[in-house]
Amino acid sequence: MTAAIIGAVVGLAIGIADFVVLGAAARNSAGSRGGPLKIIRMMSLVVFPIVGWFVGPIVASSLSTSSLGG
């Protein structure tokens, strides 16, 4: 597995957790309309894996043994 794929999977896991938490928040706030929150929930499932795809290789290269002096 490449660092990009690992980053995307981690981003997807964070996105799913965010989706669940925002869903619970939407259920608890019965007085407000859920339209914008629903869009934000869906965007988190898309944005976090994309960000993870690009951040994964950056983090992996910074953690490599050559950059740690060894």
N, CA, C and O atoms as a CHARMM CRD file, in Angstrom:
* protein
*
  280
    1    1 MET  N      0.83700  -1.18600   0.00000 PROA 1      0.00000
    2    1 MET  CA     0.00000   0.00000   0.00000 PROA 1      0.00000
    3    1 MET  C      0.87700   1.24300   0.00000 PROA 1      0.00000
    4    1 MET  O      1.87000   1.32700   0.72200 PROA 1      0.00000
    5    2 THR  N      0.49400   2.18100  -0.80800 PROA 2      0.00000
    6    2 THR  CA     1.25800   3.41800  -0.83800 PROA 2      0.00000
    7    2 THR  C      0.78800   4.35000   0.26600 PROA 2      0.00000
    8    2 THR  O     -0.27500   4.15900   0.85800 PROA 2      0.00000
    9    3 ALA  N      1.59300   5.35000   0.52400 PROA 3      0.00000
   10    3 ALA  CA     1.25500   6.31400   1.56500 PROA 3      0.00000
   11    3 ALA  C      0.00300   7.10300   1.20100 PROA 3      0.00000
   12    3 ALA  O     -0.75900   7.50300   2.08200 PROA 3      0.00000
   13    4 ALA  N     -0.21100   7.32600  -0.09100 PROA 4      0.00000
   14    4 ALA  CA    -1.39400   8.06500  -0.52400 PROA 4      0.00000
   15    4 ALA  C     -2.66800   7.28000  -0.22200 PROA 4      0.00000
   16    4 ALA  O     -3.66100   7.85400   0.22500 PROA 4      0.00000
   17    5 ILE  N     -2.64100   5.97700  -0.46400 PROA 5      0.00000
   18    5 ILE  CA    -3.82400   5.16000  -0.19300 PROA 5      0.00000
   19    5 ILE  C     -4.08100   5.07100   1.30200 PROA 5      0.00000
   20    5 ILE  O     -5.23000   5.14400   1.73900 PROA 5      0.00000
   21    6 ILE  N     -3.03600   4.91600   2.08400 PROA 6      0.00000
   22    6 ILE  CA    -3.19500   4.87800   3.53700 PROA 6      0.00000
   23    6 ILE  C     -3.76900   6.19400   4.03800 PROA 6      0.00000
   24    6 ILE  O     -4.65000   6.19700   4.89800 PROA 6      0.00000
   25    7 GLY  N     -3.27900   7.31100   3.50900 PROA 7      0.00000
   26    7 GLY  CA    -3.81800   8.60900   3.89400 PROA 7      0.00000
   27    7 GLY  C     -5.28000   8.76700   3.52500 PROA 7      0.00000
   28    7 GLY  O     -6.05700   9.34900   4.28300 PROA 7      0.00000
   29    8 ALA  N     -5.66100   8.24800   2.35800 PROA 8      0.00000
   30    8 ALA  CA    -7.06200   8.32800   1.94000 PROA 8      0.00000
   31    8 ALA  C     -7.95400   7.47500   2.83900 PROA 8      0.00000
   32    8 ALA  O     -9.07100   7.87600   3.16700 PROA 8      0.00000
   33    9 VAL  N     -7.46500   6.30500   3.23600 PROA 9      0.00000
   34    9 VAL  CA    -8.25400   5.43000   4.11500 PROA 9      0.00000
   35    9 VAL  C     -8.42100   6.06900   5.49100 PROA 9      0.00000
   36    9 VAL  O     -9.50500   6.03100   6.07200 PROA 9      0.00000
   37   10 VAL  N     -7.34800   6.65100   6.00400 PROA 10     0.00000
   38   10 VAL  CA    -7.44000   7.34200   7.28900 PROA 10     0.00000
   39   10 VAL  C     -8.38600   8.54100   7.17100 PROA 10     0.00000
   40   10 VAL  O     -9.18300   8.79600   8.07400 PROA 10     0.00000
   41   11 GLY  N     -8.29900   9.26900   6.06900 PROA 11     0.00000
   42   11 GLY  CA    -9.20400  10.38600   5.84500 PROA 11     0.00000
   43   11 GLY  C    -10.64900   9.93800   5.75200 PROA 11     0.00000
   44   11 GLY  O    -11.54300  10.62000   6.25200 PROA 11     0.00000
   45   12 LEU  N    -10.88900   8.79500   5.11600 PROA 12     0.00000
   46   12 LEU  CA   -12.24600   8.26800   5.03800 PROA 12     0.00000
   47   12 LEU  C    -12.76900   7.88300   6.41300 PROA 12     0.00000
   48   12 LEU  O    -13.93800   8.11600   6.71900 PROA 12     0.00000
   49   13 ALA  N    -11.91600   7.29700   7.24400 PROA 13     0.00000
   50   13 ALA  CA   -12.32400   6.94000   8.60100 PROA 13     0.00000
   51   13 ALA  C    -12.68700   8.18800   9.40200 PROA 13     0.00000
   52   13 ALA  O    -13.67400   8.19400  10.13800 PROA 13     0.00000
   53   14 ILE  N    -11.89400   9.23500   9.25900 PROA 14     0.00000
   54   14 ILE  CA   -12.20000  10.49000   9.94600 PROA 14     0.00000
   55   14 ILE  C    -13.47800  11.10100   9.38600 PROA 14     0.00000
   56   14 ILE  O    -14.28500  11.65100  10.13600 PROA 14     0.00000
   57   15 GLY  N    -13.66600  11.00700   8.07600 PROA 15     0.00000
   58   15 GLY  CA   -14.88000  11.52600   7.45800 PROA 15     0.00000
   59   15 GLY  C    -16.12400  10.79400   7.93000 PROA 15     0.00000
   60   15 GLY  O    -17.15800  11.42100   8.16000 PROA 15     0.00000
   61   16 ILE  N    -16.04100   9.48100   8.07600 PROA 16     0.00000
   62   16 ILE  CA   -17.18100   8.70500   8.57300 PROA 16     0.00000
   63   16 ILE  C    -17.49200   9.07300  10.01800 PROA 16     0.00000
   64   16 ILE  O    -18.65800   9.20600  10.38900 PROA 16     0.00000
   65   17 ALA  N    -16.45500   9.23800  10.83400 PROA 17     0.00000
   66   17 ALA  CA   -16.67900   9.65300  12.22500 PROA 17     0.00000
   67   17 ALA  C    -17.32300  11.03800  12.27300 PROA 17     0.00000
   68   17 ALA  O    -18.23000  11.27400  13.07200 PROA 17     0.00000
   69   18 ASP  N    -16.86200  11.94500  11.42900 PROA 18     0.00000
   70   18 ASP  CA   -17.44100  13.28200  11.36700 PROA 18     0.00000
   71   18 ASP  C    -18.89200  13.21900  10.90400 PROA 18     0.00000
   72   18 ASP  O    -19.73900  13.95100  11.41800 PROA 18     0.00000
   73   19 PHE  N    -19.18600  12.35200   9.94000 PROA 19     0.00000
   74   19 PHE  CA   -20.53800  12.16700   9.43200 PROA 19     0.00000
   75   19 PHE  C    -21.47800  11.71700  10.54800 PROA 19     0.00000
   76   19 PHE  O    -22.59900  12.21200  10.66300 PROA 19     0.00000
   77   20 VAL  N    -21.01400  10.77800  11.36400 PROA 20     0.00000
   78   20 VAL  CA   -21.83000  10.25500  12.45700 PROA 20     0.00000
   79   20 VAL  C    -22.04400  11.31900  13.53400 PROA 20     0.00000
   80   20 VAL  O    -23.15700  11.48800  14.03200 PROA 20     0.00000
   81   21 VAL  N    -20.98200  12.03100  13.88700 PROA 21     0.00000
   82   21 VAL  CA   -21.09600  13.05400  14.93300 PROA 21     0.00000
   83   21 VAL  C    -22.01100  14.19200  14.49600 PROA 21     0.00000
   84   21 VAL  O    -22.83900  14.66100  15.27700 PROA 21     0.00000
   85   22 LEU  N    -21.86400  14.63200  13.26000 PROA 22     0.00000
   86   22 LEU  CA   -22.74000  15.69800  12.77600 PROA 22     0.00000
   87   22 LEU  C    -24.17600  15.22600  12.63600 PROA 22     0.00000
   88   22 LEU  O    -25.10300  16.02000  12.79900 PROA 22     0.00000
   89   23 GLY  N    -24.38000  13.95500  12.33900 PROA 23     0.00000
   90   23 GLY  CA   -25.73400  13.40300  12.29900 PROA 23     0.00000
   91   23 GLY  C    -26.37900  13.40700  13.66900 PROA 23     0.00000
   92   23 GLY  O    -27.56500  13.71000  13.80300 PROA 23     0.00000
   93   24 ALA  N    -25.60100  13.07000  14.68900 PROA 24     0.00000
   94   24 ALA  CA   -26.12800  13.11500  16.05300 PROA 24     0.00000
   95   24 ALA  C    -26.44300  14.54800  16.46300 PROA 24     0.00000
   96   24 ALA  O    -27.43300  14.79700  17.15100 PROA 24     0.00000
   97   25 ALA  N    -25.60900  15.48300  16.04400 PROA 25     0.00000
   98   25 ALA  CA   -25.86500  16.89100  16.35900 PROA 25     0.00000
   99   25 ALA  C    -27.11700  17.38600  15.64600 PROA 25     0.00000
  100   25 ALA  O    -27.86400  18.19200  16.20100 PROA 25     0.00000
  101   26 ALA  N    -27.35700  16.91800  14.43000 PROA 26     0.00000
  102   26 ALA  CA   -28.54900  17.32700  13.68400 PROA 26     0.00000
  103   26 ALA  C    -29.81000  16.77600  14.33400 PROA 26     0.00000
  104   26 ALA  O    -30.84200  17.44800  14.35200 PROA 26     0.00000
  105   27 ARG  N    -29.73900  15.57200  14.86200 PROA 27     0.00000
  106   27 ARG  CA   -30.91100  14.99400  15.52700 PROA 27     0.00000
  107   27 ARG  C    -31.21500  15.70400  16.83600 PROA 27     0.00000
  108   27 ARG  O    -32.38000  15.83700  17.21200 PROA 27     0.00000
  109   28 ASN  N    -30.17700  16.16500  17.53700 PROA 28     0.00000
  110   28 ASN  CA   -30.38600  16.82700  18.81600 PROA 28     0.00000
  111   28 ASN  C    -30.93100  18.23900  18.66500 PROA 28     0.00000
  112   28 ASN  O    -31.62700  18.72600  19.55600 PROA 28     0.00000
  113   29 SER  N    -30.63400  18.89900  17.56900 PROA 29     0.00000
  114   29 SER  CA   -31.13900  20.25700  17.35500 PROA 29     0.00000
  115   29 SER  C    -32.38500  20.19500  16.47700 PROA 29     0.00000
  116   29 SER  O    -32.32400  20.45700  15.27600 PROA 29     0.00000
  117   30 ALA  N    -33.49800  19.85000  17.08000 PROA 30     0.00000
  118   30 ALA  CA   -34.74400  19.63800  16.33500 PROA 30     0.00000
  119   30 ALA  C    -35.32100  20.94200  15.80000 PROA 30     0.00000
  120   30 ALA  O    -36.09300  20.91200  14.84200 PROA 30     0.00000
  121   31 GLY  N    -34.97900  22.06800  16.37600 PROA 31     0.00000
  122   31 GLY  CA   -35.55900  23.33700  15.96200 PROA 31     0.00000
  123   31 GLY  C    -34.98900  23.88800  14.66900 PROA 31     0.00000
  124   31 GLY  O    -35.65400  24.67300  13.99500 PROA 31     0.00000
  125   32 SER  N    -33.77000  23.49700  14.30200 PROA 32     0.00000
  126   32 SER  CA   -33.14500  24.06700  13.11100 PROA 32     0.00000
  127   32 SER  C    -33.40300  23.19200  11.90100 PROA 32     0.00000
  128   32 SER  O    -33.70600  22.00500  12.02300 PROA 32     0.00000
  129   33 ARG  N    -33.28000  23.79500  10.73800 PROA 33     0.00000
  130   33 ARG  CA   -33.41900  23.04500   9.49700 PROA 33     0.00000
  131   33 ARG  C    -32.11000  22.33300   9.20700 PROA 33     0.00000
  132   33 ARG  O    -31.03700  22.88000   9.45900 PROA 33     0.00000
  133   34 GLY  N    -32.18800  21.13200   8.68500 PROA 34     0.00000
  134   34 GLY  CA   -30.99600  20.31300   8.50200 PROA 34     0.00000
  135   34 GLY  C    -30.38000  20.37700   7.13100 PROA 34     0.00000
  136   34 GLY  O    -29.47800  19.59000   6.84600 PROA 34     0.00000
  137   35 GLY  N    -30.81500  21.27500   6.25800 PROA 35     0.00000
  138   35 GLY  CA   -30.29400  21.32900   4.90200 PROA 35     0.00000
  139   35 GLY  C    -28.80800  21.60400   4.81700 PROA 35     0.00000
  140   35 GLY  O    -28.07400  20.80800   4.23200 PROA 35     0.00000
  141   36 PRO  N    -28.34000  22.70700   5.38300 PROA 36     0.00000
  142   36 PRO  CA   -26.89300  22.98700   5.31200 PROA 36     0.00000
  143   36 PRO  C    -26.04700  21.94300   6.04100 PROA 36     0.00000
  144   36 PRO  O    -24.95100  21.60200   5.59500 PROA 36     0.00000
  145   37 LEU  N    -26.55100  21.44800   7.14400 PROA 37     0.00000
  146   37 LEU  CA   -25.79400  20.44100   7.89200 PROA 37     0.00000
  147   37 LEU  C    -25.70000  19.14000   7.10900 PROA 37     0.00000
  148   37 LEU  O    -24.69300  18.43800   7.19100 PROA 37     0.00000
  149   38 LYS  N    -26.73500  18.81500   6.35600 PROA 38     0.00000
  150   38 LYS  CA   -26.71900  17.61300   5.52800 PROA 38     0.00000
  151   38 LYS  C    -25.66500  17.73100   4.42300 PROA 38     0.00000
  152   38 LYS  O    -24.98100  16.75900   4.10000 PROA 38     0.00000
  153   39 ILE  N    -25.54400  18.91900   3.85300 PROA 39     0.00000
  154   39 ILE  CA   -24.52800  19.15000   2.81900 PROA 39     0.00000
  155   39 ILE  C    -23.12800  19.04000   3.41700 PROA 39     0.00000
  156   39 ILE  O    -22.23700  18.44000   2.81700 PROA 39     0.00000
  157   40 ILE  N    -22.94200  19.61400   4.58800 PROA 40     0.00000
  158   40 ILE  CA   -21.63900  19.54800   5.25600 PROA 40     0.00000
  159   40 ILE  C    -21.28500  18.10600   5.59300 PROA 40     0.00000
  160   40 ILE  O    -20.12800  17.70500   5.45900 PROA 40     0.00000
  161   41 ARG  N    -22.27100  17.31800   6.03200 PROA 41     0.00000
  162   41 ARG  CA   -22.02200  15.91000   6.33900 PROA 41     0.00000
  163   41 ARG  C    -21.55200  15.16100   5.10200 PROA 41     0.00000
  164   41 ARG  O    -20.61000  14.37200   5.17800 PROA 41     0.00000
  165   42 MET  N    -22.19400  15.39600   3.96800 PROA 42     0.00000
  166   42 MET  CA   -21.80800  14.70500   2.73200 PROA 42     0.00000
  167   42 MET  C    -20.43500  15.16800   2.25000 PROA 42     0.00000
  168   42 MET  O    -19.64700  14.36600   1.74800 PROA 42     0.00000
  169   43 MET  N    -20.15400  16.44800   2.40100 PROA 43     0.00000
  170   43 MET  CA   -18.85700  16.97300   1.97100 PROA 43     0.00000
  171   43 MET  C    -17.71600  16.38300   2.78900 PROA 43     0.00000
  172   43 MET  O    -16.61700  16.19800   2.26600 PROA 43     0.00000
  173   44 SER  N    -17.95600  16.08300   4.06300 PROA 44     0.00000
  174   44 SER  CA   -16.89000  15.50700   4.88700 PROA 44     0.00000
  175   44 SER  C    -16.49200  14.11900   4.38500 PROA 44     0.00000
  176   44 SER  O    -15.34100  13.71000   4.53900 PROA 44     0.00000
  177   45 LEU  N    -17.43700  13.39500   3.78600 PROA 45     0.00000
  178   45 LEU  CA   -17.10700  12.07500   3.23600 PROA 45     0.00000
  179   45 LEU  C    -16.27600  12.17500   1.96500 PROA 45     0.00000
  180   45 LEU  O    -15.62700  11.20900   1.56600 PROA 45     0.00000
  181   46 VAL  N    -16.29400  13.33800   1.33300 PROA 46     0.00000
  182   46 VAL  CA   -15.54100  13.53300   0.09800 PROA 46     0.00000
  183   46 VAL  C    -14.21200  14.24300   0.36700 PROA 46     0.00000
  184   46 VAL  O    -13.17400  13.86400  -0.17500 PROA 46     0.00000
  185   47 VAL  N    -14.25900  15.27000   1.20500 PROA 47     0.00000
  186   47 VAL  CA   -13.09300  16.13600   1.40900 PROA 47     0.00000
  187   47 VAL  C    -11.99100  15.43400   2.21500 PROA 47     0.00000
  188   47 VAL  O    -10.81800  15.52400   1.85400 PROA 47     0.00000
  189   48 PHE  N    -12.34900  14.74500   3.28800 PROA 48     0.00000
  190   48 PHE  CA   -11.32600  14.13800   4.13600 PROA 48     0.00000
  191   48 PHE  C    -10.48100  13.08900   3.40500 PROA 48     0.00000
  192   48 PHE  O     -9.26100  13.09200   3.57200 PROA 48     0.00000
  193   49 PRO  N    -11.07300  12.18900   2.60000 PROA 49     0.00000
  194   49 PRO  CA   -10.20100  11.26400   1.85600 PROA 49     0.00000
  195   49 PRO  C     -9.31200  11.95000   0.82800 PROA 49     0.00000
  196   49 PRO  O     -8.18400  11.51100   0.60400 PROA 49     0.00000
  197   50 ILE  N     -9.79600  13.02000   0.19900 PROA 50     0.00000
  198   50 ILE  CA    -8.96300  13.74600  -0.76800 PROA 50     0.00000
  199   50 ILE  C     -7.79400  14.41000  -0.06200 PROA 50     0.00000
  200   50 ILE  O     -6.66000  14.35200  -0.53900 PROA 50     0.00000
  201   51 VAL  N     -8.06500  15.03300   1.06400 PROA 51     0.00000
  202   51 VAL  CA    -6.98800  15.65900   1.83000 PROA 51     0.00000
  203   51 VAL  C     -6.00500  14.59400   2.31600 PROA 51     0.00000
  204   51 VAL  O     -4.79300  14.80500   2.27900 PROA 51     0.00000
  205   52 GLY  N     -6.52200  13.45400   2.76800 PROA 52     0.00000
  206   52 GLY  CA    -5.65500  12.36900   3.22500 PROA 52     0.00000
  207   52 GLY  C     -4.78300  11.83400   2.11700 PROA 52     0.00000
  208   52 GLY  O     -3.64400  11.43900   2.36400 PROA 52     0.00000
  209   53 TRP  N     -5.29800  11.81100   0.88100 PROA 53     0.00000
  210   53 TRP  CA    -4.52600  11.34000  -0.27100 PROA 53     0.00000
  211   53 TRP  C     -3.27100  12.19200  -0.46800 PROA 53     0.00000
  212   53 TRP  O     -2.20900  11.66800  -0.80800 PROA 53     0.00000
  213   54 PHE  N     -3.39400  13.50000  -0.25500 PROA 54     0.00000
  214   54 PHE  CA    -2.25900  14.39200  -0.45700 PROA 54     0.00000
  215   54 PHE  C     -1.38300  14.53400   0.78800 PROA 54     0.00000
  216   54 PHE  O     -0.17600  14.74600   0.67100 PROA 54     0.00000
  217   55 VAL  N     -1.97100  14.42200   1.96400 PROA 55     0.00000
  218   55 VAL  CA    -1.20600  14.59600   3.19900 PROA 55     0.00000
  219   55 VAL  C     -0.44600  13.31900   3.56600 PROA 55     0.00000
  220   55 VAL  O      0.61900  13.39400   4.17900 PROA 55     0.00000
  221   56 GLY  N     -0.97600  12.15500   3.20000 PROA 56     0.00000
  222   56 GLY  CA    -0.32600  10.88600   3.53600 PROA 56     0.00000
  223   56 GLY  C      1.11800  10.80000   3.09000 PROA 56     0.00000
  224   56 GLY  O      1.97600  10.46700   3.90600 PROA 56     0.00000
  225   57 PRO  N      1.43300  11.08700   1.82300 PROA 57     0.00000
  226   57 PRO  CA     2.84000  11.03000   1.40200 PROA 57     0.00000
  227   57 PRO  C      3.72900  12.06700   2.08900 PROA 57     0.00000
  228   57 PRO  O      4.91100  11.81800   2.32400 PROA 57     0.00000
  229   58 ILE  N      3.16500  13.21400   2.40600 PROA 58     0.00000
  230   58 ILE  CA     3.95000  14.24100   3.10000 PROA 58     0.00000
  231   58 ILE  C      4.32900  13.75700   4.49200 PROA 58     0.00000
  232   58 ILE  O      5.47500  13.90200   4.91700 PROA 58     0.00000
  233   59 VAL  N      3.36500  13.18500   5.19600 PROA 59     0.00000
  234   59 VAL  CA     3.64100  12.66700   6.54000 PROA 59     0.00000
  235   59 VAL  C      4.60200  11.48200   6.46300 PROA 59     0.00000
  236   59 VAL  O      5.51000  11.36600   7.28700 PROA 59     0.00000
  237   60 ALA  N      4.41000  10.61200   5.49100 PROA 60     0.00000
  238   60 ALA  CA     5.29200   9.43800   5.36400 PROA 60     0.00000
  239   60 ALA  C      6.72000   9.85300   5.04300 PROA 60     0.00000
  240   60 ALA  O      7.66800   9.25200   5.54900 PROA 60     0.00000
  241   61 SER  N      6.88400  10.86400   4.21500 PROA 61     0.00000
  242   61 SER  CA     8.25700  11.28800   3.90100 PROA 61     0.00000
  243   61 SER  C      8.90400  11.99200   5.08500 PROA 61     0.00000
  244   61 SER  O     10.12400  11.93800   5.24300 PROA 61     0.00000
  245   62 SER  N      8.11700  12.64200   5.90700 PROA 62     0.00000
  246   62 SER  CA     8.70300  13.30700   7.06600 PROA 62     0.00000
  247   62 SER  C      9.03900  12.30300   8.16800 PROA 62     0.00000
  248   62 SER  O      9.84900  12.59100   9.04900 PROA 62     0.00000
  249   63 LEU  N      8.41800  11.13000   8.11600 PROA 63     0.00000
  250   63 LEU  CA     8.68500  10.09600   9.12600 PROA 63     0.00000
  251   63 LEU  C      9.72000   9.07300   8.66600 PROA 63     0.00000
  252   63 LEU  O     10.04900   8.14900   9.41000 PROA 63     0.00000
  253   64 SER  N     10.22800   9.22800   7.45900 PROA 64     0.00000
  254   64 SER  CA    11.19200   8.24600   6.96400 PROA 64     0.00000
  255   64 SER  C     12.49600   8.33100   7.76200 PROA 64     0.00000
  256   64 SER  O     12.79700   9.35800   8.36900 PROA 64     0.00000
  257   65 THR  N     13.24500   7.26800   7.75200 PROA 65     0.00000
  258   65 THR  CA    14.47400   7.22300   8.57600 PROA 65     0.00000
  259   65 THR  C     15.53700   8.16000   8.04800 PROA 65     0.00000
  260   65 THR  O     16.39700   8.59500   8.81500 PROA 65     0.00000
  261   66 SER  N     15.51300   8.48900   6.76200 PROA 66     0.00000
  262   66 SER  CA    16.53900   9.37900   6.23800 PROA 66     0.00000
  263   66 SER  C     16.35300  10.80700   6.75600 PROA 66     0.00000
  264   66 SER  O     17.33000  11.53800   6.91800 PROA 66     0.00000
  265   67 SER  N     15.11600  11.20400   7.01300 PROA 67     0.00000
  266   67 SER  CA    14.91100  12.56400   7.50800 PROA 67     0.00000
  267   67 SER  C     15.11600  12.64600   9.02100 PROA 67     0.00000
  268   67 SER  O     15.21300  13.74200   9.57300 PROA 67     0.00000
  269   68 LEU  N     15.18400  11.48200   9.70300 PROA 68     0.00000
  270   68 LEU  CA    15.39400  11.50200  11.13300 PROA 68     0.00000
  271   68 LEU  C     16.87800  11.40900  11.49500 PROA 68     0.00000
  272   68 LEU  O     17.23400  11.36600  12.67300 PROA 68     0.00000
  273   69 GLY  N     17.72600  11.37800  10.49100 PROA 69     0.00000
  274   69 GLY  CA    19.16200  11.36800  10.74800 PROA 69     0.00000
  275   69 GLY  C     19.73200   9.96000  10.92700 PROA 69     0.00000
  276   69 GLY  O     20.86900   9.80400  11.37100 PROA 69     0.00000
  277   70 GLY  N     18.94900   8.94000  10.58600 PROA 70     0.00000
  278   70 GLY  CA    19.46000   7.59300  10.81500 PROA 70     0.00000
  279   70 GLY  C     19.64000   6.77300   9.63200 PROA 70     0.00000
  280   70 GLY  O     20.06700   5.62300   9.73800 PROA 70     0.00000
